[in-house]
Amino acid sequence: MKAAVFHRSGTPLSIEDIADPQPAPGEMILKVCACGICGTDLHWSEVNNEESGWRDIFPGAVMGHEFAGEIVELGRGVPKHWKIGDRVCAMPQLGCAACAACTAGKPHRCLNSKIRASAECPGAYAEYTRIGTQETLRLPSNVSFAEGA
């Protein structure tokens, strides 16, 4: 698939072919239909060091954590209420789905979460991205993908 890949602060992202994402149990694959450009992405693209106040981003990262799209694949164990074709948006991280924070519906507090634009969780500046069932929200039919992102 095509993705916009970060290599170094101060240089443009590079459009490259990268591996298609594969869903782990309890995860889904989303066809990205819209992705916003967050201030964090802009800061990373400008400067990436300890003094910047932002977490490090590695060369080869795929940014993009404000996104929406359509579910195209379901991993094992995905609850039956999720269907291929559902229009959704998702939070910027994937929780472990097992800790107290995740089971309480607060995957953003998970100590083992995978943050987008990391090696474990490429972002949505790509054709497809992985999403977790607990971090995903269905979009109402009157909400566009751009609004959902």
N, C-alpha and C positions, 0 to 999 in steps of 0.2 A: 504494500500500500504506500501511498505518498504521505509524507509528513514534512512539516517545517521544523528543521533540526537546529538547535543551538550549538555553536562550536566555541565562540569566544565573545565576551562583552565587547561592544563597539563595532561589531561586524554584523551584517545582515544574517538572518536565518537562512538556511539552505534547504531547498526542496529536494528531498531524497526518498529513495525506496527503503522502507524498513519492514521488518517482519510484522505480519498480521497478529493482533492480540489473540490470545487464547483464554477462554473463561476458566477460572478455577471453580471448584464447587461453590455454589451460592452466588456466582457472578454472572453477568450478562455482557454481551458485546453490543455496543451502540454505534450505529452509523451516524457520524457527526453531521448535523444539518446546519448548525450555527455555533460559533465560538466567539466569545468576547475577548477583547484585549484588556487585561487587568493592569493596573498600575504596577503591580508586582512584576509582571512580565516585562514591562517597560524598564523598570529599575534593573532587573537582571540583565537585560540586553545592553544597558549602559555601563554598569559596573558590577563586578562579582568578586568581592573580597570581604574579609572579616570586618573591615571598617565601614562597609556599606550599610550594615544593620540588617541585611537580608541573609537568609540561609544560603549556603553555597549551592550552586547549580553546576552540574558536571557537563563537560563537552559531550555532545551526543544526546542531550536531554530534549524531550519534546514538551514544550510548555502548553498552557491552555487549561484553565480550570473553571471557566465560566462557560458552560456549553449545554446544548440540547440536541436531541436527535431521536432516532427510531431504533428500537430494539431489533437486532437481526439474528441474534443467537443466544440461547439459554444454556448455562452450565448445569451440571448435575445438582440436584437438590434445590433448584430455584422454585419458590412457591408457585402454585398453579395460577394465582391471580395475575402473574406476569405473562405476557404473550408476545410473540414475535409480531412486530408492527406497532406495538404501543409507543406513543409519543411521550417522551420523558425528558427531564433534566436531572442532574445528580450533583451531589456535594463534591468538594474538591479532593476528598480522600476516600480510601477504602479502609473500613474498620475490620477487625479480626472476626467479628460476628459472635464471639464467644465470651468476652470479658464482661464485667458488670456494667461498664459504660455502654457497650454495644447492645447488650440485652435490655438496657433501660431506654434504648432509643436515642442514645447520644454518641454515635460513632465518631463524632468530631473530638471526643474526649478520650478515645481509645489510645492507650500507650503503645500499641503495636500497629497503629494505622500506617498505611502506605500513602504518602503525600504525592500528588501529581507533580510531574516534572522531575521525578526521581527514577533511579534505575528500576525500581520495583513497580512503578506505576507511571508509564508515559501519559502525557496530557492529551488534550483534544485538538491540538494544531495538527490533526491527522484525519484520515478518512474514517477511521474506527478507533474506539477506545473501550477499555474495560470499565464496567460499573458494578457496584455491589447492590444487592437488593435492598438493604436497609438504608442506603444513602440516596436512593432513587425516588423521585417524585413524578407522578403522572401529570402531564400537561392537559389542562382543559382544552376542549376543541376550539375555543375562541382565543387561545393564547398561541401566538406564532412561535416558531423555533427561535427566532431572534429575541423575542420577549422572554422566552424561557431561559435563554443563555444569560 
